């Protein structure tokens, strides 16, 4: 018994046992600790126990447990719970029916608080999202730098050919003003 209790403490598993005929759910000291159940009670009715489920999870939990009780289908689900002192938590709930004559008579199970794991997963997802965002910004910067480089190369060509055209055109030719304006505009664009 001591070894089992120590194993439960190390693994964080709280055990439960539902006696279908008595509508009584018994639980281990570790389960009482997880749900912060105070007092000497070591069992509750199924409905009272399901009250520990967060309202977002209550219907799914009730339905899953009832399917296990009626049909013997095992329970394996993540569920939101609320401790007796109002703390929200995430738990992994498992259970399996004991059959007699093909009919479930008892259900044994375990509950483990996975809140810290869920928070770490959320932090990891947020971190990965920030890294992806930074990578996208970096890619945009590289793309913008490449475009600016290519644009600058084009402007150098325009300015170079424009300067050659200016030197070949007579100063009083009507096209001279246009060539001068082209070279001037390309110079201004290069300064950007």
N, C-alpha and C positions, 0 to 999 in steps of 0.2 A: 504494500500500500504506500509506503514511504517513497519507494522508487518511482511508482506511478505518479505520485504527487509532485516529486521533484521534476520528472519528465514534463509534466503539464506546465509547471512554472517556467521551465527553460524554453519550451516550445511556444508558450503563450496560448495553449489550447485549453479552453474551458469545456468540460464535457456535460452532456445532458442526456436524459433518458425519459422518454414519454410513455407513460402507461395509458394506453388507449382506453381501456375499459373504465379506468378510474378518472380519466381526464386530468391527470396529474403529471406535471413535468418536474422531474428532479434534476438538480444541477450540482456540479462540483464546486468546491470553494473557489477554484480559479475562475469559473464562470461568474460566480457572485462578485469576485473582484473586478472582472472585466466590465460587468454592467453596473458595478458599484451598488449592489443590493446589500442593504444594511439589515442587521437583525439576525435572528436565529432561523428564519425560514429557509428550508432547503428544498421546497417545492412550491410550485404555483400552478394555477390552471393554465391551459394552453392559451386561452384568450388573454389572460393577464400577462403572460409571457410575451405574446405578440404585441402588447402595448409598448414594449421596448423598441419595436421597429419604428423607424422614422415614417412619418405619414406618406412620404414619397415611395416607400418600399413596403408598406403594410399590406396592401392588397396582393402584391406579387408573393410576398412571404407566406401569407395565409394560404393562398392558392397552391403554392409549391408544397407546403407542409401537408395540406389536405390531400393532395394527389399522392404523396408518400404514404399517408395514413390509410387511404382508401385502396390504392392500387399497388403499393409497395415500391414505387419508383423512387430511387435514391435522390437525396437533396444535395445539390452542389451549386452554390450561388454566392455572389457578393451582394451585400445588403447594407443599407444605412440603418444605424441603430441610434437610440438616444439612451444614455445612462440614466439611472434613477435621479441623478442630480442635474440632468438637463444637458450634458455634454453630447454633441453629435460625434459620431464615429462611423467608420466603415469596417465591416466585418466579413469574414468568409465563413459561411454556414454550410455544414455538411451533415448528412443524416442518412441512415439506412434502416429499413424496417426489418423486424424479426417476424418471420412468418410461422404460423402453426396451421397446418391443414390448408396451406395456400392462402391464408388470410393474415394480414398484418395484425399483430397483437401488441407490439412494442416498437418504438423507434429509438435508436441510439444515435447520438451525433456529437458534433464538436463545433465550437465557435472560436474564432481567432480574430483579434483586433488587428486590422491591416491599415489603420489610419496613417501611421507613419510611412508605410510603403507607398500608399496612394499619394501622400504629400510629396515624397521623393520622386515618384513618377511624374507628378504635375510639375515639380521644379525642373526635372530633366526635360520634359516637353517644352517648358517655357524657355529654358536655356537653348535647346535645339532650335526653337523658333527664332530666338534672337541671333543665333549664329547664322541661320539661313538668311535672315534679313540683312545682316552685315555682309554676307557673301553676295547677295543681290546688289547691295549698294556698291560693293567693290567692283562687281562685274559692270555695273552701269558706269562707274568711274573709268574703268579700263576702256569700255566702249566709247565713252565721251572723249577720252584722251586720244583714242585711235582716230575718231572722226575729226577732232581738232587738228591732229597731225596731218591727216589727208587734206583737210581744208587748207591748212597753211601751205602745204606743197602746191596746191592749185593756185593759191594767191601769189606765191613766189613766181610761178610760171607766168601768170597774168602780168605781174609787175615787171618781170624780166622782158617779156615780149612787148609790153607797153613801152618800156624804156627804149627798146630797140626801135619800135615804131616812131617814137618821139624824135629820135635822132635821124630818122630817114625822111620825116615829113617836114616840109618848109614851115617856118614859124608862123607865117601869115596864111597858111592853108586852112580852110574851114574845118577840116577833120582834126587839126591839131588840138583844138579845145576839147574835143571828145576823147582823144587819146589821153590828154592831160587829166581829164576828169576820171577816166578809167583807172589810170595809174594811181591817182590820189585816193579814189574809193577803195582800191585794193590795198593800199597802204594803211588806210583807216581800219579796214576789216582785219588786217594782219595784227594791228595793235590790240584788237579785242582779245 
